[in-house]
Each structure stands twice: as structure tokens, then as C-alpha cells.
């Protein structure tokens, strides 16, 4: 990201790096546009295009302004199924000036894939994205 100020370009490369390094099922960003999240740069199979505020894991992360780790997505109330292969998920809000501007969403084909260490590193990535905006 050195020398690149465009947030979408950086999100595209971050998605690719995480997907290539860890082999997760789906890695990408949803951007806040009005009252919904709109699909942004991602790596993986076709995804849901729009997610309402407070809906699913992504919309809930946006609403709460906090990272959400789900060990078994079938047990998350209101989970939005984009791929039946996804088993666990982590969603990290990207916050600028106190407002969520996007979320980083990562899905795994394994149950219980994500932990506090993942949360820490991904939250640091979210802060770097905002600093470059």
C-alpha cells in the first residue's frame, strides 16, 4: 500500500493478499452506501451484492461498530447465506471519524477458524486503511 492513497485499490490488494496467504473461502469488503452495505473489492466466489444495516453478520458489525467472530454461521440469528460452503466468519468494521465506512468480511470453510489473534491483526489492517484514505 506504500504510496497508494486510493482506498478501493488498497482494499482490492488486501483482499488478494489475505486470500492468497491463508486460502480462506471468501475475503472482501462491503462499502457503506446510504442505508446498506454494497459489495466492494473481494476474492472468492460470487457474493451477496447488498446488505441492509443490522442484517446478517456484516450488517450487525456495522450496527455495533465492532468486530464479530462467528464460529458456526448456522447459529448466528439472521445469517445471510451467500455460499453454503461458509462455516465460520469474521467481520471487522472500518471506522473513520467515528462512523463505519466499510466492513472487511472473511469466510472460512472450517468451523471455529477465527480467534482473538485474527481480530487483532485484522483490526490493525482496518486502521491502516483509514489512515491512507
N, C-alpha and C positions, 0 to 999 in steps of 0.2 A: 504494500500500500504506500510505500515511501514515494512521495512526490505526487500521488494521486489524490485529488480533493473530491472527486465525484463519488457520492455515497453509493449510488446504484452500481457503478463499476466495481467499487470495493466489495460490495455485498456479493456480486457475481463471483469474484475471485475467492472470497471467504467460503462461499458455498462449495466451490470446486475443491478447495484445499481440504476442508473438513471431510467431504465425501471421499476424496482420493486417499486421505491419510487413514481414515477409520472404517470406511466401507459401509457406513450407515445406509439404510434403505432410502431415506429422503432427507435432504438438507436444503433449507431455503428460508427466504424472508417473505413476510407479508407486510405491506406498507399501509399505514393508516390513511384512508381517503374518506373524509366525511365520517359517517357512522358505521363504516365497515373496514375490514382489512382486505386489501387487494393483493393478489399474488404478485410477488416480485421475483428477483433472481433466485434460481434454485437448480439443484441437481437431483435427478431421480425421475420416477415415473410421473405421468400426468397427475396434476394436483387439483384440489378444490380452488376455484378462482376467487370467490368472495366469502368472507366470514363476518357475521354480524358481531357487534360489540357484546361481550359477555357470553358468547356461544362457543361451545367446544373448548378445547384446551387453549388454543390461540386467543380466542376472544376473551376467555377468562383471565389469561395472563395480562392482556391489555387492560381489562377492567380493574384487576387487582394491583396492577403496576408491579408485579413480582414474578420471579421465575417459578414455574410449576414443573415438577417432575412427576411423571405417571408411570408406575412400574407395570401396570396392566391396563391398557386403554379401554378394555371392555368394562372395567369397573369405574370409569370416570363418567359421572352423570352428564348426559348430553353430548358425549363424544361424537364428533363428526367423522364418519368413515370416508376417507379419501382412498385408502388402499387396505384391503383385507389382510395384507401381509404385515402391516404395522402392529407391533405388540406393546412397545413402550415408547415414551415420548418425553422430550424436554422442550419447553418454550421459554425463551428469555426475552423480556421486553427491552426495546431500545428506547431509552428515555433522554430527551433533550429539553432543557428548561422546564423540568417537572412534568412534561407531557410525553406519553408514549407516541413515537413516530413510526415504529415498526416493531415486528417481533421476529426473532430467529427461532425457527421450528426445526427440530431434528427428530426423526422417527427411526426406530430400530425394529428389526425382525425378531429380536430377542426380548424376552420379559426381563424387567429389572436392569436394563442396560445402563442407566444413568445414576450418578450419585453426587454428593457434595463437591467432589473434586471437579467433576464436569461443570457443575454450576459455577464454581469459582472461575474457571478458565473462560467459559462462555460469557459470563458477566463482564469479564475484563475485555473480551473482544467487543462486546456491546459498547463499552465506554470508549474504546479506540475508534469505533465507527463514528460516534457522536463528535469526538474531538476533531475528526477530519472533515466533518460536514461543513 
